[in-house]
Every structure is written in C-alpha cells, then in structure tokens.
Amino acid sequence: MTERIEQQLRDAFAAGAELVRVETLRPADSALRPETRLRRRKSLVLAPVMAAMAVVVASFAAMAVFGASPPVSTQEGGLASGPRYLLTAGKDGLAIHDAHNGKITDRVTMPSTPKGITRGVPGGYLLTGTGRGTTFYVAQSVKSHTTMVSTTWFYRLRVDDRGKVAEVTRDVIAPVIGDAVSSIAITDDGTRLAYSLDGKVCGAGKTLRFCPGARLVVVDLPGRTTRSWTTNAFGNIWSLSWAADRRTLGFAVTSEVRVLDTASAGETLKNSHTVVRDVDAPTGVAISPDGHMILIGTPNGERSGRYSIGEYSVTDGRKIRTVFSADHSGSTGALWTLIRYDATGQHLLIKGNVHPLSRLDGDRTTVLIRADSSNASPEEMLAAW
C-alpha cells in the first residue's frame, strides 16, 4: 500500500468519525433496562467505526472501477487545501495571490533601492517561501551604473490570514556585494537561508581562468552564521530547495542535479551527491520534504512535442515515474523554470517558459495565472509559496 493511499484511508476514517456528534445522541433522561443500555452502548461505539469503514470501502471501490484515486477534495483541510497564499514577481511588481484560484489579494510595496541595472525578472527579484503560504523571502539584485558592481538585498515578507501584507523586513541577512545572487531557498521553519552565486571567467588568452567558480552559501538566521561551498566550474547553481530535515539541499549545477548534506565536512561541492547527470540546463529542480526523491523538469519528454517532470530516487538516480507532462508546439524550446513542493509534499507549484503558473494536487491540475491575466509572459514571472 502506498503512502498516498494510506493518507486517503486515514482521511476517510476521520471523515466517518466526524459523522457522529454529541448533539445527535439521545439524552439519558429515563432509566433503561440493562439489556437496552448495553445495546445502545454498543451502537454508539460502532457508529463512527461503521461510518468510517463505509467511506473506506467506497474509496477502494472507486479505485478499483476507475483505476485511479477518487477526486481530490478542494475543501479546507482536504488534500487539495495546501498553502493558502503565494507570492509572485512580474512586470507589475510583487503580489500576493490566493493559492487556490490565483486571484490577487494584495500588492507588495518594497522599500526603495538605488537605481541601477536589475537582472532576471523585472525588479531583479528572486523568491522563496517556507511552503506554508505565510512567510516569504525576497532577494533583489541591482548593479550600479557607475561601478558595475551588484548588490543584493534580502527581505522577509509575512502575510496575514486575509492574504494581506503584514510585514516587510529588510536586511534579514547582510547585503551581498560583488556578484548578483542567482537562486535562494528557505527552510520550512524559516531558520536557514541558502543562496548561490554564479561562477565567472577572468582574464584572456593564457591567463583565462575561473575567478572564482560558482558558490553556495547557507546562513543560519538566528545566529547570522554562514558557511559556503565552492566549485571551480564555470556556470551557475540554481533551483535550490530544502528537505524538511533542514540540512539536505537539492540543486542543479552545470549539467548535473545534486544533493548536499550541509552538516557534513568540506568546503567544496565535490562532497555533494550527484543524482542525475547530463541534464539540459536551465531546468526546474525540487527535492521532496522527506529527502528521498527529487523532481527534475526535462525539456525533451518521451515523445516529440512533449516535455515532462520526472521523479527520481535520490539514492541511486533511478527514475520512478513521470509526475506531469505537457504538450508543446511552436519554435520556442519548452522547459520547466519552476517546480516547488509545499511543506507537506502533497502539493506542487509549477511553471514553464511556455506553461502557465499552475498547481498540482495529486492528479488534478489547476492553472492559477496565465500570461494574459498577469500582464507578464510565463518566463518573466517567478512564484513561491
């Protein structure tokens, strides 16, 4: 029995138990014969059990007939509930959205920064969230017109239960000066922030060299202590994501997907574990909360005109299944730019350069934001929950 089916059975049992409530019981205002009292006690004990078993049997019957899981509930607390809100960055700035239907609940006014050249999406923003839809971290990189040096500022943003901005705090860590930050990720409890810096080439001719290579940095926010890992390879590190143990970090570097134990010894990425090699870059990557699997978006799917998101074993790199696939037509190469688990691992947030921002709840796909409704093309939007 799979973990998903076990969870469905637990939910079904709980739903059946809730059918029996105190207000439905007859008041004990008259004396009962011993035999009657015993019969009533048995019925009261068995009622929730029988109701739950009926739901379980019905669930198995549905799976047997249709060969798939029953429809996913969209009610609060159901499998499709997940995070309530998400944060996006696009041409119209930062906005909070309802994570179930994509509607904007509030717009974010960020503190002003010096004028300059921004990288990536409009505003130079990078986004990450705790996976609970309440706390987000934003990095903004701006390059000076005069010195051509980049500075990246880091912010924490909290959302209240109405989807309104409750807090925007600047300098949750010290600004990074020199090179622009290329990717960020926060743990589910908001205590460890990871970011990466691209490698670059210096010199020319015989003096051509890496100076330095790509770098990965982890900051423990309570104590402001940092630790970094480097690689002498030119290129970049992107699509950072944390497992729920808050020490295992998944990411892509050059043409590989790797996992790093941030508690182990070493100062280079040689100690990281390579899960999959020869990955077309750039692509979305996300490690599961339990740390056992990693999702990789592949631009070339199982057949021409189709691209997919595959689930791979972290231990041996074996492909387990295809989680999602989409058809593609046109001259633009299709690829996945965003794949993110929520904190429970039951919900996914995905986006491609030609695929709208969507969420996956089991076998159900919900489009949240299309290009024409967000006033930004898919490749110009970032999102986090």
C-alpha positions in Angstrom: 0.0 0.0 0.0 1.4 3.4 -1.0 1.8 6.3 1.4 -0.8 8.3 -0.6 -3.4 5.5 -0.2 -2.6 5.3 3.5 -3.2 9.0 3.8 -6.5 8.7 1.9 -7.7 5.9 4.3 -6.8 8.0 7.3 -8.7 10.9 5.9 -11.7 8.7 5.1 -11.7 7.2 8.7 -11.6 10.7 10.2 -14.4 11.8 7.9 -16.5 8.9 9.0 -15.8 9.5 12.7 -17.0 13.1 12.3 -20.4 11.9 11.3 -21.2 11.1 14.9 -21.6 14.2 17.0 -22.8 14.9 20.6 -26.0 16.7 19.5 -27.2 13.6 17.6 -27.3 11.4 20.8 -30.5 10.9 22.8 -30.4 12.3 26.3 -30.3 9.8 29.0 -33.3 11.2 30.9 -35.0 7.9 31.5 -33.9 4.6 33.1 -33.1 1.8 30.7 -33.1 -1.9 31.2 -29.6 -3.4 31.5 -30.1 -5.1 28.1 -31.2 -1.9 26.4 -28.3 0.1 27.9 -25.8 -2.4 26.7 -27.3 -2.5 23.2 -27.2 1.3 23.0 -23.6 1.5 24.2 -22.5 -1.0 21.5 -24.3 1.0 18.8 -22.7 4.3 20.0 -19.3 2.7 19.9 -19.8 1.1 16.5 -21.4 4.0 14.8 -18.3 6.1 13.9 -16.4 2.9 13.1 -19.0 1.7 10.7 -19.4 5.1 9.1 -15.6 5.3 8.5 -15.5 1.8 7.1 -18.2 2.6 4.7 -16.2 5.6 3.4 -13.1 3.4 3.1 -14.9 0.7 1.2 -16.4 3.3 -1.1 -12.9 4.7 -1.7 -11.5 1.3 -2.6 -14.5 0.6 -4.9 -13.8 3.8 -6.8 -10.1 3.0 -7.2 -11.0 -0.5 -8.4 -13.5 0.7 -11.0 -11.6 3.7 -12.4 -8.0 2.6 -11.8 -7.2 5.9 -10.1 -7.6 7.8 -6.8 -11.0 9.3 -6.1 -11.4 13.1 -6.9 -9.3 15.3 -4.7 -11.3 17.4 -2.2 -10.9 21.2 -2.5 -12.4 21.9 0.9 -10.2 23.4 3.6 -8.2 20.6 5.2 -8.6 18.3 2.2 -5.7 17.0 0.2 -6.0 20.0 -2.2 -6.1 22.7 0.5 -2.3 23.2 0.8 -0.9 26.7 1.3 -3.5 29.5 1.2 -1.4 32.1 -0.5 1.6 32.5 -2.8 3.9 35.3 -3.8 4.7 36.3 -7.4 7.1 38.7 -9.1 6.3 40.0 -12.6 6.1 43.1 -14.7 3.5 44.6 -12.3 5.8 44.0 -9.3 5.3 41.7 -6.3 1.8 40.5 -5.5 0.1 38.1 -3.1 -2.3 35.6 -4.7 -4.9 33.2 -3.4 -3.2 29.8 -3.9 -6.4 28.1 -4.9 -7.6 30.3 -7.7 -4.7 32.8 -8.4 -6.7 35.9 -7.6 -4.6 38.8 -6.2 -5.3 39.5 -2.5 -2.7 42.3 -2.1 0.2 44.1 -3.8 3.6 44.5 -2.1 5.3 47.8 -1.8 9.0 47.2 -1.3 11.5 49.6 0.2 13.3 51.7 -2.4 16.7 50.7 -3.6 19.4 52.7 -5.5 18.7 53.0 -9.3 20.7 50.6 -11.4 20.5 47.5 -13.6 18.5 44.6 -12.4 18.8 41.0 -13.5 16.3 38.3 -14.2 12.6 39.1 -13.9 11.5 42.7 -13.6 12.8 44.3 -10.5 15.7 41.8 -10.2 13.7 39.7 -7.7 14.3 36.1 -6.5 11.6 34.5 -4.4 11.4 31.6 -1.9 8.8 30.6 0.7 8.5 28.2 3.6 6.0 26.1 1.7 3.1 27.2 4.1 2.0 30.2 2.1 2.5 32.7 5.0 6.3 33.6 5.1 8.4 34.5 2.1 11.9 35.7 1.4 12.8 38.1 -1.4 16.3 38.9 -2.8 16.7 41.9 -5.1 19.9 42.4 -7.1 20.8 45.8 -8.5 24.0 46.6 -10.4 25.4 50.2 -10.2 25.6 52.1 -13.4 28.9 53.7 -12.4 30.8 50.9 -10.7 29.0 47.9 -12.4 29.1 46.2 -9.0 25.9 44.3 -7.9 24.4 44.5 -4.5 21.7 42.0 -3.4 19.3 42.9 -0.5 17.3 40.3 1.4 13.8 40.8 2.8 11.3 38.8 4.8 7.6 39.2 3.9 4.8 37.9 6.1 1.1 37.5 5.1 -1.9 37.5 7.4 -4.9 35.2 7.3 -6.7 37.5 4.9 -3.8 37.5 2.3 -2.7 41.0 3.2 0.9 42.0 3.7 1.6 42.1 7.4 5.3 42.7 7.5 8.2 43.6 5.1 11.6 43.4 6.9 14.8 44.5 5.1 18.3 43.1 5.7 17.4 39.8 7.3 20.9 39.0 6.3 23.7 41.3 5.3 23.6 42.5 1.7 25.8 40.6 -0.8 28.1 42.9 -2.7 30.0 41.9 -5.8 28.1 39.4 -7.9 24.4 39.1 -8.2 22.7 36.2 -6.3 21.3 33.6 -8.7 19.0 31.4 -6.5 17.6 31.4 -3.0 15.8 28.9 -0.7 14.5 29.0 2.8 13.8 26.0 5.2 10.2 25.3 6.2 10.7 26.8 9.6 12.4 29.9 8.2 15.7 29.4 10.1 18.2 28.6 7.3 18.5 30.6 4.1 20.6 29.3 1.1 21.7 31.4 -1.8 24.0 30.8 -4.8 26.4 33.0 -6.8 27.4 32.2 -10.4 30.9 31.3 -11.4 32.7 33.7 -13.8 35.7 33.7 -16.0 38.6 36.2 -15.6 41.5 37.1 -17.9 42.0 36.3 -21.5 44.2 34.0 -23.6 46.8 32.2 -21.4 45.5 34.0 -18.3 41.9 32.7 -18.8 40.8 31.2 -15.5 37.9 30.8 -13.1 37.8 33.5 -10.5 36.0 32.1 -8.7 33.7 29.3 -9.6 30.1 29.1 -8.5 29.5 29.4 -4.8 26.7 28.1 -2.5 26.1 29.9 0.9 23.9 28.8 3.8 23.0 31.3 6.5 21.6 30.3 9.9 19.3 33.3 10.5 19.1 33.2 14.3 22.8 33.5 14.8 23.7 35.1 11.4 26.5 32.4 11.0 27.4 31.4 7.4 29.0 28.5 5.6 29.9 28.2 2.0 30.8 25.7 -0.7 32.6 26.4 -4.0 33.1 24.7 -7.3 35.8 25.5 -9.8 33.4 25.0 -12.7 32.2 28.0 -14.7 28.4 28.2 -14.9 25.9 28.6 -12.1 23.9 26.9 -9.3 20.2 27.3 -9.5 16.8 25.9 -8.3 17.8 25.4 -4.7 15.4 23.6 -2.4 15.5 22.2 1.1 14.3 18.9 2.5 12.3 19.0 5.8 15.4 17.9 7.8 16.8 21.5 7.2 20.2 20.1 6.3 19.7 18.4 2.9 19.8 20.8 0.0 18.9 19.9 -3.6 20.1 21.9 -6.6 21.3 21.9 -10.2 24.9 22.9 -11.1 26.2 23.0 -14.7 24.6 19.9 -16.3 24.0 17.9 -13.1 21.4 17.6 -10.3 22.9 17.1 -6.9 22.1 16.8 -3.2 24.3 18.3 -0.5 24.4 17.4 3.2 25.1 20.8 4.7 26.1 19.3 8.0 28.9 17.2 6.5 32.5 18.3 6.4 34.1 20.0 3.4 34.2 23.4 1.6 33.7 22.3 -2.0 30.8 20.7 -3.9 32.9 17.6 -4.5 31.3 16.2 -1.4 27.8 16.6 -2.8 25.9 13.6 -4.2 25.2 13.6 -7.9 21.7 12.2 -8.6 21.4 12.8 -12.3 24.0 13.8 -14.9 23.7 15.4 -18.4 20.6 17.5 -17.6 19.7 20.1 -20.1 20.0 23.5 -18.4 18.3 25.5 -17.2 15.5 23.5 -15.7 13.4 23.3 -12.5 14.5 21.0 -9.7 12.9 20.3 -6.3 13.8 17.9 -3.5 10.9 16.2 -1.7 10.4 17.2 2.0 11.4 13.6 3.1 14.6 13.9 1.1 14.0 10.6 -0.7 13.0 11.9 -4.2 13.9 14.8 -6.4 11.8 16.3 -9.2 13.5 17.3 -12.5 11.9 19.1 -15.3 13.0 17.8 -18.7 12.6 19.9 -21.8 12.6 16.8 -24.0 9.9 14.4 -23.0 9.1 10.9 -24.0 8.0 11.9 -27.5 8.4 14.9 -29.8 6.5 18.0 -28.7 6.1 16.8 -25.1 8.1 17.9 -22.0 7.7 16.4 -18.5 8.6 16.5 -14.8 10.2 13.3 -13.7 10.5 11.9 -10.1 13.9 10.4 -9.4 15.4 8.4 -6.4 18.0 10.5 -4.6 19.8 7.3 -3.6 20.5 5.8 -7.0 19.2 8.3 -9.5 16.6 5.9 -10.8 13.6 7.4 -12.5 10.5 6.4 -10.6 7.7 8.0 -12.6 6.6 10.9 -14.6 4.7 13.3 -12.4 3.4 15.7 -15.0 3.8 16.3 -18.8 2.6 18.9 -21.2 2.3 19.2 -24.9 4.2 21.8 -26.8 4.1 23.2 -30.3 5.9 26.1 -31.8 9.5 27.2 -32.5 10.4 28.1 -28.8 12.0 25.3 -26.9 9.9 24.2 -24.0 11.4 23.9 -20.5 10.3 24.0 -16.8 11.5 27.1 -14.9 9.8 26.5 -11.6 9.0 23.3 -9.6 8.2 23.7 -5.9 6.8 21.4 -3.2 4.7 22.8 -0.4 5.8 22.0 3.2 3.7 18.8 3.3 5.0 17.4 0.0 1.4 16.8 -1.2 1.2 19.9 -3.5 3.3 21.2 -6.3 3.7 24.7 -7.8 5.0 24.5 -11.4 5.6 26.9 -14.3 7.4 26.7 -17.7 8.6 29.2 -20.2 5.5 28.2 -22.3 3.4 26.8 -19.4 1.2 29.0 -17.1 1.7 29.0 -13.4 -0.2 26.0 -12.1 -0.6 23.8 -9.0 -0.7 20.1 -8.9 -2.8 18.3 -6.3 -2.4 14.6 -6.9 -3.8 14.1 -10.4 -5.6 17.4 -10.5 -4.0 20.4 -12.3 -5.2 24.0 -11.7 -4.0 26.9 -13.7 -3.5 29.8 -11.4 -2.1 32.6 -13.6 -2.0 32.8 -17.3 0.2 35.3 -19.2 -2.7 37.4 -20.4 -4.1 37.8 -16.9 -0.8 38.5 -15.1 0.4 41.1 -17.7 3.7 39.1 -17.9 4.8 36.3 -20.1 5.5 33.0 -18.3 9.3 33.3 -18.5 9.1 36.7 -16.8 7.3 35.5 -13.7 8.6 33.9 -10.5 6.5 32.4 -7.7 6.8 30.8 -4.3 4.5 29.5 -1.6 
